[in-house]
Amino acid sequence: MTLDDPAMSKRFVRCPICADEYPWPDEPVISVFNEETGRYQLEDVSGRPPAKRADMLRQGYRQCPNPSEDSAAHYLPATYNNYQDPLVIGLVGASGIMTVTGRAFQEGQ
């Protein structure tokens, strides 16, 4: 379910990579990954026809501003703000599970 309410573009989001919270930008400039150069290029989608703009947004990214400056540059999908807040799930004890599974695998079970 997308959130098409214009007020939603001003909401704060929490980056799933660095865990910083910041206001989602609403400018029409997105980053598009260039396969040939291996870099992101800024693209202004404001002058594009609606169908082309929507397609570019689905393929584009927005760089996280990383307000705490504690991680390397990273990008979120340009449509990240179009949906409700994600469900966050924490896993506890994964290393113990991996140890048991790894031991069973080594023993041929």
N, C-alpha and C positions, 0 to 999 in steps of 0.2 A: 504494500500500500504506500503510494507516494504522498508526500505532503506538498500540495500545490499552493498552499496559503503563502502569500508574499511575506507575511510576518516571520515565517519559518526560516527565511534566508538570513535573518539577523540573530539566530539562536547560537548558543555556544555549543561546540562539539568537543568531545574528548578524543584525542588521537589514540588509536589502538596500538601504535608503535612506541611513542614516547610517553604516553599517559598525560600529556599536557592538555589543558582546556583553553580554548581560544574562540573568538567570534568567527564564524564561517564567513569568508569573503564572498561578496556578491558581485564583484566586477566580472565583465565578460571575457577576461583573459584566462586561458587555461594552458597547461603544459601538455604537449603531445610528444610521445616518445618517437624519435627518429631511428628506425632500424639500421640505416646506413651509417650514421655517425655514432650511435650508441648513447645519444644525449637527448635530453628533453628540450623542446623548443616552445617558446611562448607563442600562442595563437589567439588573436582577438576574434571571437565568434559572433560579435554583435551585428555585423553586416551580412551575415549568412542567412539564407532562407531558413525558415523554421525546421524543416525536416533535416537539412544539412547540419544546422546548429545542434539539434538533438542528437544526431549521430556522432558529431565531434565530441559532445559532452560525455556520451557513453564510452568513448575511446580515450578521453582525456583525463588528466590528473591535476591536482592542485598541491603545491608544495606546502607541507606543514611548516608554520613559522618557528616551531620548536622554541617557545618562549623561555624555557629553562636552559636551553643551549647545552643539553647533556647527551645528545645523540647526533649521529651523522645526518646529513640531508636525507629526507624521505618524502614520499608523495602518497596522497590518498586519492581514490577515484573522484573525479569531478562531480559525480552524482551522489557522493557520500551524504550530503545534507538533504537529499530528496526523500529520505526514508526516516522512519522513527529511530530513536536511539537503539543501538544494537544490544542484544542480550550478551552479557559478559559472563563467561563460565571459567571458574578457576579449578585447576586439577591439583589434587594433593596426593602425594605418595607415588608419583609416576616413576621415580627412580627405583622404588621397591618392586613395582610391577615389572619394570624392565629387567631387574636382576633375576626375579623368579622366572620370567619368560625366557631370558637368555640362558639361564641354567638348564631349564627344561629342554631348550633347543640343543644345547651342547650335549646333553645326556641322551639325545635322540628320542625324546618323548613328544 
